[in-house]
Amino acid sequence: MLVSRPDFFIVGNPKCGTTALYEMLKAHPQIYMPELKEPHFFARQPGEVAKLHKRLPATQQEYLALFAPARPGQRVGEASTTYLNAPSAAAQIAALCPDAQIIAILREPASFIRSLHLQLLQSGVETEPDLARALAREAERRARIASEPGSFWRRELLYGEHVHYVEQLRRYHERFGAQRVLTLIYEDFRNDNEGLVRAVLRFLAVDDTFALARTEANPTVRIRRSRANELMHAVTVGRGPVARGAKALVKGVLPRQLRREAVDTLARTLTQREPPPADAALMAELRRRFAGEVASAGEYLERDLAGLWGYDRIQI
């Protein structure tokens, strides 16, 4: 029996439109992508499986089972935003899928890091709500990771390492060749969502005239109120006499679907809040910090990223 395996990968970066691209490609009849977005299979190191969500595949057999429903003739792909930054992911992907095509998406570094920080706060990976303080802890976190193997999600907190764009792309170019690596720019994706997706369809050699529905996934990130989140968790699982009483009351007066919607709405209201506005001084500092990376990436891709992202106006 022929086992389906991916022949293309959306490798990241996170917060760069990867979810929207995944959803739009998944809707194409000539493409199969599994329901589980982000298996993170090739980004992990030995001993890290137990620390991840229980749905994620732990073995190669479990990983390949994600693609078993693919029909003959379909292009098969997956999207994991950790693959671009993970040092060994390109080599691991090449070992299993040597002829794969690769899709990477880059974003202006300062807005990317701020958005990633908010996302990690929302998911509970990050515990420091102040971005400047989180950035100041990078050296401390790097030392802790070095002394404690198996730090898959903790490595995501090293924000600056996500912006080594040339190094990240070069790993894939060396393994797959420039012709099989498509590098997209997030701002292009935002400005011409459909046009860029059709370019991806041509890259994958599938019908690029298929009707597309514009998708904007994860448009707004809300961050957790940690104390309220703990309280809401206690109520929803029914711990303690007060929680059990409240849960019994809700169950008694609302049908199941309305009950679920009421709990979801209450959870969002109690446990999350709108993020604060960006700190202009910090964003300017980040742009100065990453101006060299932007210049190198622009030269590497032969595109004026400094002009596109406004780095040509930065006072160093």
MOWOPE-V763866 format. One record per residue. N is the residue number from 0. RES is the residue in one small letter. PSI is psi in whole degrees, -180 to 180 (none if undefined). Layout:
[[N/RES/PSI] [N/RES/PSI]]
//
This chain:
[[0/m/129] [1/l/125] [2/v/125] [3/s/141] [4/r/158] [5/p/142] [6/d/4] [7/f/154] [8/f/131] [9/i/112] [10/v/-1] [11/g/-169] [12/n/165] [13/p/162] [14/k/34] [15/c/21] [16/g/11] [17/t/-37] [18/t/-43] [19/a/-43] [20/l/-43] [21/y/-48] [22/e/-40] [23/m/-40] [24/l/-38] [25/k/-28] [26/a/-9] [27/h/131] [28/p/-20] [29/q/5] [30/i/138] [31/y/127] [32/m/137] [33/p/159] [34/e/-35] [35/l/103] [36/k/143] [37/e/68] [38/p/-23] [39/h/22] [40/f/-39] [41/f/1] [42/a/-5] [43/r/156] [44/q/163] [45/p/136] [46/g/-1] [47/e/-11] [48/v/-45] [49/a/-20] [50/k/-3] [51/l/174] [52/h/141] [53/k/-20] [54/r/-17] [55/l/141] [56/p/134] [57/a/-23] [58/t/165] [59/q/-37] [60/q/-44] [61/e/-37] [62/y/-50] [63/l/-25] [64/a/-24] [65/l/-26] [66/f/4] [67/a/-34] [68/p/-7] [69/a/139] [70/r/154] [71/p/135] [72/g/-14] [73/q/145] [74/r/140] [75/v/127] [76/g/169] [77/e/164] [78/a/116] [79/s/116] [80/t/-8] [81/t/-10] [82/y/-28] [83/l/-39] [84/n/-24] [85/a/121] [86/p/-33] [87/s/-1] [88/a/-44] [89/a/-45] [90/a/-40] [91/q/-41] [92/i/-44] [93/a/-33] [94/a/-36] [95/l/-36] [96/c/71] [97/p/-21] [98/d/16] [99/a/157] [100/q/149] [101/i/136] [102/i/121] [103/a/149] [104/i/128] [105/l/152] [106/r/154] [107/e/126] [108/p/-44] [109/a/-48] [110/s/-34] [111/f/-48] [112/i/-41] [113/r/-44] [114/s/-40] [115/l/-42] [116/h/-45] [117/l/-40] [118/q/-43] [119/l/-32] [120/l/-45] [121/q/-36] [122/s/-10] [123/g/1] [124/v/-43] [125/e/139] [126/t/-9] [127/e/108] [128/p/-19] [129/d/119] [130/l/-41] [131/a/-41] [132/r/-36] [133/a/-41] [134/l/-37] [135/a/-18] [136/r/4] [137/e/-43] [138/a/-43] [139/e/-44] [140/r/-38] [141/r/-40] [142/a/-39] [143/r/-40] [144/i/-41] [145/a/-31] [146/s/-11] [147/e/92] [148/p/158] [149/g/39] [150/s/57] [151/f/-59] [152/w/-30] [153/r/-32] [154/r/-26] [155/e/-21] [156/l/-4] [157/l/79] [158/y/-42] [159/g/-29] [160/e/-16] [161/h/-12] [162/v/17] [163/h/68] [164/y/-44] [165/v/-46] [166/e/-43] [167/q/-47] [168/l/-38] [169/r/-36] [170/r/-40] [171/y/-37] [172/h/-38] [173/e/-34] [174/r/-34] [175/f/-13] [176/g/149] [177/a/-31] [178/q/-21] [179/r/12] [180/v/119] [181/l/119] [182/t/121] [183/l/159] [184/i/128] [185/y/-42] [186/e/-34] [187/d/-41] [188/f/-39] [189/r/-39] [190/n/-33] [191/d/72] [192/n/-52] [193/e/-43] [194/g/-40] [195/l/-38] [196/v/-37] [197/r/-33] [198/a/-38] [199/v/-41] [200/l/-39] [201/r/-39] [202/f/-38] [203/l/-1] [204/a/44] [205/v/172] [206/d/114] [207/d/8] [208/t/0] [209/f/137] [210/a/126] [211/l/141] [212/a/124] [213/r/135] [214/t/134] [215/e/96] [216/a/147] [217/n/51] [218/p/-32] [219/t/127] [220/v/127] [221/r/146] [222/i/154] [223/r/143] [224/r/107] [225/s/-43] [226/r/-43] [227/a/-35] [228/n/-41] [229/e/-41] [230/l/-44] [231/m/-38] [232/h/-42] [233/a/-41] [234/v/-45] [235/t/-30] [236/v/-4] [237/g/34] [238/r/137] [239/g/159] [240/p/-40] [241/v/-45] [242/a/-44] [243/r/-38] [244/g/-43] [245/a/-42] [246/k/-40] [247/a/-39] [248/l/-46] [249/v/-42] [250/k/-32] [251/g/-25] [252/v/-12] [253/l/139] [254/p/164] [255/r/-50] [256/q/-45] [257/l/-33] [258/r/-46] [259/r/-43] [260/e/-38] [261/a/-43] [262/v/-42] [263/d/-44] [264/t/-44] [265/l/-40] [266/a/-45] [267/r/-39] [268/t/-43] [269/l/-40] [270/t/-10] [271/q/156] [272/r/162] [273/e/141] [274/p/153] [275/p/160] [276/p/155] [277/a/141] [278/d/112] [279/a/-40] [280/a/-41] [281/l/-41] [282/m/-39] [283/a/-40] [284/e/-42] [285/l/-40] [286/r/-38] [287/r/-40] [288/r/-38] [289/f/13] [290/a/-39] [291/g/-41] [292/e/-41] [293/v/-43] [294/a/-43] [295/s/-42] [296/a/-41] [297/g/-43] [298/e/-42] [299/y/-40] [300/l/-3] [301/e/51] [302/r/145] [303/d/75] [304/l/-33] [305/a/-43] [306/g/-43] [307/l/-41] [308/w/2] [309/g/15] [310/y/-12] [311/d/-7] [312/r/7] [313/i/136] [314/q/108] [315/i/none]]
//
